[in-house]
Amino acid sequence: MAFDFKKEYKEFYLPPKKAQIVTVPEMQYVAVRGKGNPNEEGGDYQKAVGLLYAISYTIKMSKKGDHRIEGYFDYVVPPLEGFWWQDGTDGCDYSAKESFYWISVMRLPDFVTKVDFDWAVQEVTKKKGLDCSRAELLKISEGKCVQIMHVGSYDEEPASIKLMNDFLMYSGYENDFTDTRLHHEIYLSDPRKTAVEKLKTVIRHPVKKI
């Protein structure tokens, strides 16, 4: 059976609908950076997501080709994730999506090396004709965070974020947004196939002890 990160690491992918503190270890991702409204049809964000999927599935399906990855095991491609920020704003202002900066990512297994990543980029460039120049292999260590499972529209996330902030007020922690510690979302539902009110999104914020 294929290894499923969501099931094996439930504390990071399947939190409850109430805020909790979690310590997130270093993980590696295929990443694309950009700016702008993620809802723009055919826009930069949607192109970035397409690139992430192409590279991620090329690595997963390497088992069927000539490129052999040392330590490879079959796995379920992890969900799409995103780190978001705006100038002068802690967290996110959902009324000004055009000012979003983002790093769109998909987790890669630890057995993927830079050599394997570069091979996948070359494959996607050659076989799919995609410009992979913006794709990078990125390691992120989030450390101590508060997180919650948000169910519903992305535009309704502020309600869940308020629950997170209220929890921090009496738990001895506070938000710790910096240039490298960002608002983080993990998208567990496909918005093309899921009713808006049933969308599941993990929301995670960096914190520190008061």
N, C-alpha and C positions, 0 to 999 in steps of 0.2 A: 504493500500500500504506500502511496506517495506521502512523503513527509509534508504536513500542513502546519505552517508557522502559527496560524490562528488558533489551532487546536492545541499545539504543543506549548504555546506561550500565551495562554488565555489572559494572564494578568496584563499583557500589553495590548491585546486586540479585542478582548471581550469584557471590559469593565462593567460594573453595574450602572444603573441610571441615577446613582448618587455619587458625589465626589469622593475620590480616594487619593491618597498619596502613594506614589510608586517610584522606584529607582530604576531608571532605564539604562541598560548597558550600551556599550558601543555597538552600532550596527553599520553595515555598509549597504550602499544604495547605488542604483543608476539614477542620475539626477540631471535635470535641465532647469536652468534659471531663466526667469523672465519677468515681465511687468505688464499689467493691464487687466482688463475685465475677463475673468475666466468664462463668462457666459457668452462672449462674442462668438458668433457663428463663424467657424473656420478661422478663428483668431489664433494668436500665438500660443495661448495656453492649450487649446485643443490639439494643435500641431505637436506641442511638447509631449502631451499625453500619448499620442500615437507613436511617437518615437520611443518612449519608455516601454510601451507594450512590445514593440518590435524587437528591441534589444533584449528585454527580459525573456521573451519566448524563444528567441534564437539561442540564448544560453541554456534554457531548460531543454530544448530539443536537440542540443549538441550530441546527446547520446545516440542519435540516429545517423550522425555524420562521421566524418573522419577526424574531427577535432576531439581529442580526449582530454577531459579535465580531471586532474588528479584529485581524488577524494570525492568525486561526483556521486550524489545519490538523487534518486527521483524525488521531486517535490512539487507541491502546488504553488504556482506563482502567487506571491503575496499581493495584498490589495494595494491600490493606488493610495499615495499619501501626499501631503503638501505642507510645506512650511510657509507662513504668510506674515507679511508685515507692511506697514505704511509709515512714511516719514512723519515723525512727531506724534505717533499714536502707539500706546501700549495695547497689544492685542490687535483687534481689527474693527474698522468702521465699515459696516456692511452697506451703508448708504453711499459710499464712494468707491465702488469696486474698480473704477478705472485707475485708481491710485495704488492698487495692490502691487506689491513686489512678491514674488513667489519662487520657491524651489520645489518643483514637482518631482517626486521620487517614487521608486519602487524598490523594496528590499531585495538584496541579493544574498544567497547563501555565503557563508564564510569561505567556502572552498574556491570561490571565484577570485582569481588573481588579476592583476593589471594586464597580464599577457592574455588571459582568457577574455577579459573585457574588451581589449583592443581587437581581438579576433572577431568578437561578436559585432563590434562597430563596423569593421571592414565587411563582414557578411551582409549586414543590413544596408550598408552603402551600395554594395555591389548588386545584391539581389532585389532590393526593394527601391533602389534609386533615391533613398532619403538622405538628406544632409544631416549627418551625425556630429558635426563639428562642435555643437553646444553640449553634447552629452558628456558626462564625466562620472568617474567612479569616486564616490564621496563617502567618507566615514563620519558619523555623527555620534557623539556621546552626550545624551540629553541629561543624564544624572537625575536629580530629585525633581519630580514633577507632580502636579495635580491633574487628574483626568476624570472624564465622565463619558458615559454613553449618551449621545444625543439622538433622539428619535424624532424625525420630522424634517421640515424644510431647512435648507442651509441658512435661509434668511431669519429663521427663528432660533439660531444658535445663541444669541445674546441671553435668552432665558436660561439656558443650561450654563452659560458662563457665569451668570449671576449666582447660580447654585454653587459653582466652584468658588467664587469669591467669598460668598457667605461662609462656606466651609472653612476657608483659610482664616477668616477673622477669629474663629474660636479654636483653631487647631495649632496655633503657634507658628504659622508660615505666612509668607507674603509672596506675591508674584515677583519674578526676577527676570524680566525681559531685558535682553541686551542685543548687541549686534549679531550674536551667534546663538542666543537662546530665544526661540521664537514660538509664536502660536502655531500649533501643529494639529493637523487633522488627518484621520485615517478613514478612508471611504469603504465601508463594508458592503454597501449596496450599489447596484448598477442603476443610476437614475433613469436609464432608458427602459428598464424593465420593472421598476419598483414604484409604487404609488408614493407621491411626495410625503404623505403623512407616515409612511413606513420606512423611510430612508434611515439607515443607521450609520452614524458617524462618531468615531472616537475623537473627542476634543482634549488636547493636552497642553498645559501651560507649565513653563519652568517656574520653580519656586525655591525659596531659601528660608531658613529658620529666622524668625524675628529676633 
